[in-house]
Amino acid sequence: MSLGRQGRNYLLFGALQYFLDWGVMVGLSHLGMPVEAANLTGRICGALLGFWLNGRFTFASDDTRVGRRQFARFVTMWICTTILSTWAISAVDAYAGLQWTWAAKPVIEVILGGVGFVMSRHWVYRR
């Protein structure tokens, strides 16, 4: 599959993941959950959707598959990016408040999404 098609699918599915992730984080934090816990819950929801969509459609080819090994790699990558995301979200909340945290989340996730694309393409979904 071409890099352009993979990039397009990754962006499309990433947008779906992001809206689920962001919506859960904003909704739960609005209801009073600490932003760190709300962010983690949102990222879990988005990650589960994204792992399946990207494995099934974005990176699907003869040398890719979705199995236990790929899931373990995905979880490793996800843990690292979630630690970075949660740290950044928490820092914005501490310095600027909840509404700025909601606004900063898209920027943080776009940066981490770029890292995730490269890692997914070259490591996570490989056999």
FENPE-V277823 format. One record per helix or strand of 3 or more residues. SS is the DSSP state (a for helix, b for strand). FROM is the first residue (numbers start at 0). TO is the last residue. If there is no record, write none. Layout:
ss: <SS	SS>
from: <FROM	FROM>
to: <TO	TO>
This chain:
ss: <a	a	a	a>
from: <2	34	67	97>
to: <29	57	95	123>
